[in-house]
Amino acid sequence: MDMKTFSKQLQSINQHLAQLDAIDDALIRAIENGLPLCSRPYAEIARQLGIDEQQVLARLAGLQQQGVIKRMGVIVRHRELGYRANAMLVWDVPDERVSELGRCLSQYDFITLCYRRPRVLPDWPYNLFCMIHGKSREDVLQRIDWLIEQCHLESLPHHVLFSRRRFKQRGAVYRADNMRHTQKRQEKHCAT
C-alpha cells in the first residue's frame, strides 16, 4: 500500500471514529485490550457496557462495515505453546496466481498468516507472504518442502526468513489516547 492510499484509509477511519457514540467508543476500548477469557466474551463485554450481547455483536458488525474495525483475530503466543521456530516465507508469485496460491497456502493449520503485499522493485520482488510455525527449525523447513510440493510452487522464487527475536504481540489500537497508555496485557476473566 502506498502512502497516499494509507493516508486516505486513515482519514476515513478518523472520520468514523469522530462520529462514534459513547457505547461504540467504550466497545472499541474494550476490545483493544483483548477479549475476556471465558465461554461468552461478548456477553461479558455487554455486561460491562450495560447492554445485551446481541447489541455488542451488532455494533461490532456495524463498525466492521464502516471500516473502523478491519478484522478481528487471535494473537497466538506460539512460543508458550512449544513452537520455538517460526519463519516468514516470501514468494515472488505472478500477480494473476496470488489468490489461487494464497488459498492453497492458507488452508494448512501451521500457516498462521497469509497475505499479499506490493513488491518494492528492484530490491524486494516478493508479493505473497506466509508465516509458518514449528517446534524446531527442521520442522519448519520440512513443512516448507511439503508446501512447495502440495501447492506446486517448485518454479517460484522464494526466501525463508527465520525470526531471531519476538517483538511485542498486540492487537489493533484504534484510539490515539490508547496508544499513549498501552499497558502490559493482563488476562481478563468473566465476572461470572
PEPEKA-V442422 format. One line per field, one symbol per residue. ss: DSSP state (H for helix, E for strand, - for the rest). phi: phi as a letter, one per 30 degrees, with the letter a starting at -180 (. if undefined). psi: psi as a letter, one per 30 degrees, with the letter a starting at -180 (. if undefined). Layout:
ss=???
phi=???
psi=???
//
This chain:
ss=--HHHHHHHHHHHHHHHH---HHHHHHHHHHH--------HHHHHHHHH---HHHHHHHHHHHHH------------HHHH---EEEEEEE---HHHHHHHHHHHH----EEEEEE---E---E---EEEEEEE--HHHHHHHHHHHHHH-------EEEEE-------------HHHHH------------
phi=.ddddeddddddddddddcddddddddddddecjdddadbdddddeedcibceddeddddddddddidcdabacccddddcjcccbbcccbcceedcddedddddddcddccbaacbddbdcdbddbbbbcccadbededddddeddeddchceccdabccddcaccecbddccceddddcdbedcdcbddc
psi=kleeeeeeeeeeeeeeefgkleeeeeeeeefeglkkilfieeeeeeeefglleeeeeeeeeeeeefgekelkakjkieefggjfklkkkkkjkkeffeeeeeeeeffkffjfkjlklklikffjgkfkkkkkklfleeeeeeeeeeeeeeghgefkklkkjkkflklkkkakkfkeffefgklkkkkkllf.
//
